[in-house]
Amino acid sequence: MPSKTVRRMLILFLSFFIMLFIAEFTVRKVNPQITFISAKTLTFDCFAKDDLLPFTLQKNYSCTMMYYLGDFNTKASLNSQGYRGREFSPEKRPGVKRILVLGDSVTFGHGVADEFTYPFQTEKILHNDSLENIEVINAGYAAGFSPDSYYLYLKERGLKLKPDIVLIGLFVLNDINDFSETVWEKIDNEGLPLKISSCCKTVDWKIIRNKHFSIKYRYPILRDSHLFILLIDTLQKKFGWFGDPAYLLTKGEQRHGCVLQPSCIHIFYPEETKLKKTLSAIKKITDENQIKMALVMIPGDMQLYSAAASKYNSPYRAEPGNENFIQKRLAEFFNSAGITYLDLYKVFDQERGRGYPYFVNDAHLNNLGNQLTAEAIVTFLKERNYLNN
C-alpha cells in the first residue's frame, strides 16, 4: 500500500492535470487561440530544404494554399521531380519542343488550381492550336524565388531537361527586392553565385518561416495548447515577459513598393545591379546552349489599380501617370543587353474590360490573370517565331 504522502501527491498531481484539462477545454471553447497546427494550416506547406537554393519544392506531394480572408482555398499537386503539375519524363521525347518556365509564386500559381496556372494554360492553348508537340514545365518555386536562384537552378538542373525555350516570369513588384534577402554564400570567378541562402527565412515542417521563431511555437505539445499560447500572449502584453526577438525583415519587406517610384529606386541600386548580372548570365547560358530565352514582366496590382495599394502595409505607391516606371526602366536594360521580353503591363491595361486579374485581398494573379498571361505568351511566341523548328 502506498503511504499517505504518496497518495496525497498522486491526488495533487491528478487534481492539477484535471484543472489543466478543464482550463484547456474552456479556452478552446471560449477563446480559441492560433495554435501551431492552425497557423501551419494557414501557411503554404509545399517547401523543402535545398543544398544550392534557399528552398525548393516537395516531391510527390499535395499542398494546401489558403488565404485567411477567403480569396482561395485550393491544392497544388507536386510531381515526383518536385515540379507543379503532371508528371513528365526528364528525358525529352523525340519531336517534343520543351518550354521551361522559371519564376516565383506568381509563376507557381499561388492561389489557383493546377489547371489554371499560366504555364498550364499556355500549354493548353498551344495544344488546342494543334501544337501538341509542345511541352511546358512549370519550374515556379522549384527554381527558388528570385532571379539569382533561377540562374543557379538553370545552370545546375534546368539545362538537364533540354529546354528549347526558357521563359522567366519576372514579377516586378518584388523580384528586385528579393535580392535583399538572398545571400551568395559561394561565388565563382565571374562573381556569380554557386550557393544561395536566405538571410532571414528557413524551411521547417514544409513551410517557410522567419528565422526568429516566436517562443509560443517553439516547443512540441505546448505549441498546440490554447491555454499555453493564451498564457504567453497575456504575459507578453501585461508584463513584457517572454518577449519575442524582432522578426528579421529585409530591405525589400520594409520598403515594399519602393521600386515603383523614380524617387525611391536608388535605394535598391545594389539589388538592381545583381538582377542585371544574373539575367545577363542566364542569357549567356541560353545562347551557349542554343536555347531561346524571353522575360515576361508581370505587373503588380497597384500599378494598374491604385485602390489595390491599400492591401499593402506600405507607404510606397506607383507614381500617378508613371505607374509602369519600373517596366520602362528595366526595358532599357533589356534592350541594351539584347534580352527579349514581353511587357504584360500593356496587355493587362488593354484587357481591363475582361475583369479584375488579381485576387481581391491577396496580391497574386487569379484565374483570369493567369489566362491573360498565357494568351499573351502564346501570341508573343508565335509573333517571334519561337515555336518554329
MARZA-465060 format. One line per field, with one value per residue (C-alpha): residue number from 1; chain; x, z, y. Coordinates in pm, whole numbers, plus 50000, padded with zeros to 5 digits. Example, Ala and Ser with C-alpha at 12.3 -4.5 7.8 and 13.67 -1.06 7.14 Angstrom:
i: [1,2];
ch: [A,A];
x: [51230,51367];
z: [50780,50714];
y: [49550,49894];
***
This chain:
i: [1,2,3,4,5,6,7,8,9,10,11,12,13,14,15,16,17,18,19,20,21,22,23,24,25,26,27,28,29,30,31,32,33,34,35,36,37,38,39,40,41,42,43,44,45,46,47,48,49,50,51,52,53,54,55,56,57,58,59,60,61,62,63,64,65,66,67,68,69,70,71,72,73,74,75,76,77,78,79,80,81,82,83,84,85,86,87,88,89,90,91,92,93,94,95,96,97,98,99,100,101,102,103,104,105,106,107,108,109,110,111,112,113,114,115,116,117,118,119,120,121,122,123,124,125,126,127,128,129,130,131,132,133,134,135,136,137,138,139,140,141,142,143,144,145,146,147,148,149,150,151,152,153,154,155,156,157,158,159,160,161,162,163,164,165,166,167,168,169,170,171,172,173,174,175,176,177,178,179,180,181,182,183,184,185,186,187,188,189,190,191,192,193,194,195,196,197,198,199,200,201,202,203,204,205,206,207,208,209,210,211,212,213,214,215,216,217,218,219,220,221,222,223,224,225,226,227,228,229,230,231,232,233,234,235,236,237,238,239,240,241,242,243,244,245,246,247,248,249,250,251,252,253,254,255,256,257,258,259,260,261,262,263,264,265,266,267,268,269,270,271,272,273,274,275,276,277,278,279,280,281,282,283,284,285,286,287,288,289,290,291,292,293,294,295,296,297,298,299,300,301,302,303,304,305,306,307,308,309,310,311,312,313,314,315,316,317,318,319,320,321,322,323,324,325,326,327,328,329,330,331,332,333,334,335,336,337,338,339,340,341,342,343,344,345,346,347,348,349,350,351,352,353,354,355,356,357,358,359,360,361,362,363,364,365,366,367,368,369,370,371,372,373,374,375,376,377,378,379,380,381,382,383,384,385,386,387,388,389];
ch: [A,A,A,A,A,A,A,A,A,A,A,A,A,A,A,A,A,A,A,A,A,A,A,A,A,A,A,A,A,A,A,A,A,A,A,A,A,A,A,A,A,A,A,A,A,A,A,A,A,A,A,A,A,A,A,A,A,A,A,A,A,A,A,A,A,A,A,A,A,A,A,A,A,A,A,A,A,A,A,A,A,A,A,A,A,A,A,A,A,A,A,A,A,A,A,A,A,A,A,A,A,A,A,A,A,A,A,A,A,A,A,A,A,A,A,A,A,A,A,A,A,A,A,A,A,A,A,A,A,A,A,A,A,A,A,A,A,A,A,A,A,A,A,A,A,A,A,A,A,A,A,A,A,A,A,A,A,A,A,A,A,A,A,A,A,A,A,A,A,A,A,A,A,A,A,A,A,A,A,A,A,A,A,A,A,A,A,A,A,A,A,A,A,A,A,A,A,A,A,A,A,A,A,A,A,A,A,A,A,A,A,A,A,A,A,A,A,A,A,A,A,A,A,A,A,A,A,A,A,A,A,A,A,A,A,A,A,A,A,A,A,A,A,A,A,A,A,A,A,A,A,A,A,A,A,A,A,A,A,A,A,A,A,A,A,A,A,A,A,A,A,A,A,A,A,A,A,A,A,A,A,A,A,A,A,A,A,A,A,A,A,A,A,A,A,A,A,A,A,A,A,A,A,A,A,A,A,A,A,A,A,A,A,A,A,A,A,A,A,A,A,A,A,A,A,A,A,A,A,A,A,A,A,A,A,A,A,A,A,A,A,A,A,A,A,A,A,A,A,A,A,A,A,A,A,A,A,A,A,A,A,A,A,A,A,A,A,A,A,A,A,A,A,A,A,A,A,A,A,A,A,A,A,A,A,A,A,A,A];
x: [50000,50138,50195,49964,50225,50243,49864,49840,50100,49912,49585,49758,49906,49579,49387,49641,49611,49232,49239,49472,49243,48938,49125,49246,48896,48746,48996,48941,48567,48550,48865,49040,49397,49602,49797,50091,49871,49617,49892,50056,49721,49701,50056,50174,50324,50495,50860,51175,51531,51787,52166,52201,51899,51717,51447,51279,50953,50845,50814,50504,50303,49975,49997,49736,49701,49461,49417,49277,49049,48885,49034,49120,49143,49283,49553,49874,50000,50375,50507,50782,51051,50927,50753,50395,50153,50151,50435,50679,50983,51318,51435,51278,51090,51183,50991,50894,50965,51008,50938,51081,50916,51112,50959,50832,50490,50316,50457,50392,50030,49976,49605,49483,49429,49686,49489,49467,49838,49968,50227,49947,49719,49999,50042,49665,49625,49914,49771,49432,49615,49735,50082,50061,50436,50500,50556,50553,50724,50633,50953,50798,50938,51123,51390,51367,51203,51443,51631,51968,51822,51668,52018,52173,51885,51908,52284,52286,51949,51734,51971,51945,51581,51698,51460,51420,51276,51330,51073,51136,50835,50964,50720,50832,50679,50931,51188,51437,51355,51422,51793,51798,51712,51936,52291,52553,52747,52984,53071,53268,53546,53290,53126,52816,52658,52748,52527,52242,52070,51824,51932,51606,51396,51428,51224,51065,50769,50737,50671,50891,50922,51123,51450,51337,51066,50805,50852,50492,50556,50897,50800,50618,50286,50283,50267,49931,49789,49536,49596,49975,49950,49696,49924,50233,50039,49899,50238,50392,50121,50082,50438,50662,50782,50898,50935,50999,51301,51211,51141,51426,51298,51477,51507,51256,50997,51047,51015,50763,50662,50962,51091,50780,50885,51154,51247,51299,51462,51815,51776,51780,52077,52279,51986,51918,52285,52261,51942,52116,52418,52216,51981,52284,52431,52107,52117,52476,52386,52087,52283,52566,52316,52114,51807,51563,51504,51249,51143,50779,50737,50435,50290,50179,49813,49875,50033,49707,49456,49553,49295,49484,49765,49551,49610,49981,50114,50348,50355,50500,50275,50314,50357,50036,50087,50406,50270,50486,50809,50991,50893,51030,51348,51405,51319,51611,51847,51684,51716,52082,52158,51972,51719,51379,51085,50708,50559,50229,50152,50035,49837,49658,49588,49430,49224,49065,48722,48755,48764,48998,49303,49418,49272,49081,49290,49592,49846,49864,49701,49359,49226,49167,49513,49675,49460,49555,49922,49903,49725,49983,50271,50132,50084,50435,50595,50417,50497,50867,50879,50993,50784,50936,51183];
z: [50000,49912,50205,50284,50147,49816,49791,49861,49594,49343,49427,49398,49057,48936,49052,48884,48550,48572,48631,48333,48118,48222,48162,47821,47725,47841,47646,47332,47354,47485,47350,47094,47006,46689,46769,46570,46386,46291,46194,45981,45816,45708,45572,45235,45308,44980,45060,45109,45207,44928,44904,44639,44675,44969,44917,44661,44647,44798,44573,44530,44749,44750,44945,45062,44957,45180,45227,45561,45408,45187,44844,44787,44945,44700,44644,44445,44308,44305,44089,44159,44045,44256,43987,43993,43774,43590,43559,43271,43160,43244,42907,42633,42386,42016,41834,42152,42193,42561,42730,43080,43283,43577,43836,44188,44348,44057,43809,44051,44052,44416,44490,44175,44093,43882,43560,43596,43631,43335,43235,43223,43032,42787,42703,42677,42430,42218,42213,42111,41824,41704,41852,42060,42041,42283,42649,42916,43251,43546,43748,43959,44314,44209,44098,44417,44437,44289,43960,44109,44216,43867,43724,43958,43908,43529,43529,43760,43692,43431,43139,43205,43095,42748,42711,42372,42525,42869,42991,43308,43492,43643,43899,43904,44243,44435,44209,44259,44631,44669,44617,44958,45110,44917,45033,44784,45012,44737,44411,44102,43924,43744,44070,44011,44284,44341,44650,44766,45104,45274,45532,45720,45648,45678,45590,45872,45863,45486,45546,45516,45845,45983,46147,46462,46587,46847,47183,47187,46883,46978,47199,47077,47251,47423,47089,47023,47364,47356,47727,47687,47396,47582,47887,47686,47498,47825,47998,47697,47680,48054,48180,47875,47973,47719,47456,47108,46912,46634,46304,46057,45787,45459,45300,45041,45305,45484,45163,44965,44652,44663,44326,44159,44239,44048,44369,44561,44322,44413,44746,44551,44321,44466,44414,44066,43977,44087,43884,43570,43638,43682,43388,43166,43291,43206,42856,42816,42924,42692,42398,42451,42455,42159,42377,42307,42609,42697,43005,43096,43304,43530,43678,44035,44100,44246,43918,43731,44010,44260,44513,44541,44725,45039,45082,45146,45474,45299,45226,44878,44576,44200,44079,43914,43540,43559,43701,43474,43560,43662,43342,43131,43337,43303,42932,42873,43019,42832,42501,42564,42671,42379,42608,42451,42676,42699,42898,43049,43190,42845,42799,43133,43073,42736,42874,43169,43020,43079,43456,43753,43706,44071,44392,44590,44908,44802,44553,44315,43978,43985,43716,43476,43536,43460,43148,43020,43083,42895,42597,42577,42596,42313,42093,42181,42099,41766,41659,41728,41564,41887,41808,41469,41435];
y: [50000,50345,50576,50869,51109,50926,50910,51282,51355,51140,51315,51653,51572,51423,51730,51956,51777,51774,52151,52195,51983,52186,52513,52395,52282,52612,52826,52618,52675,53032,53199,52973,53068,53034,52718,52589,52338,52604,52851,52582,52508,52872,52859,52736,52390,52297,52358,52153,52237,52253,52229,52502,52730,52892,52630,52411,52212,51882,51577,51361,51592,51782,52105,52350,52712,52902,53276,53381,53645,53386,53462,53097,52753,52502,52240,52232,51900,51842,51560,51307,51553,51843,52047,52166,51976,51648,51400,51435,51241,51404,51278,51485,51267,51287,51558,51742,52113,52188,52524,52569,52847,52992,53220,53275,53230,53404,53153,52867,52981,53063,53058,52883,52516,52329,52368,52748,52832,53028,52761,52500,52737,52819,52451,52403,52691,52562,52210,52349,52522,52179,52231,51915,51852,52140,52062,52334,52271,52492,52544,52820,52784,52466,52714,52920,53261,53518,53567,53471,53136,53097,53136,52879,52636,52665,52617,52315,52147,52312,52251,51876,51895,52006,52302,52465,52782,52935,53186,53386,53523,53847,53986,54349,54426,54215,54047,54331,54348,53976,54030,54199,53860,53622,53558,53438,53204,53094,53268,53170,53357,53574,53677,53464,53250,52886,52857,53081,53100,53335,53589,53578,53268,52894,52585,52386,52146,52210,52580,52888,53070,53358,53250,53433,53199,53302,53130,53012,52792,52652,52360,52048,51974,52315,52498,52332,52417,52702,52760,52787,53031,53245,53248,53352,53622,53759,53767,53940,54205,54268,54239,54223,53876,53618,53886,53753,53876,54114,53943,53961,54193,54254,54594,54478,54389,54719,54920,54718,54907,55141,55013,55157,55514,55707,55890,55564,55319,55437,55256,54931,55001,54708,54471,54607,54553,54189,54148,54270,54050,53731,53796,53859,53531,53348,53496,53380,53025,53005,53148,52900,52612,52744,52795,53075,53295,53562,53756,53801,54118,54067,54388,54440,54509,54856,54965,54914,54970,55239,55118,54788,54968,54966,54591,54650,54779,55020,55394,55337,55369,55377,55734,55864,55898,55692,55367,55150,55331,55013,54831,55116,55126,54752,54761,54999,54741,54450,54634,54717,54358,54201,54031,53967,54049,54063,54352,54239,54583,54689,54367,54394,54762,54689,54398,54581,54519,54144,54183,54214,53985,53969,53834,54096,54071,53867,54007,53709,53655,53494,53258,53547,53693,53358,53320,53667,53588,53258,53413,53692,53443,53231,53538,53656,53318,53296,53652,53599,53257,53091,52785,52713,52427];
***
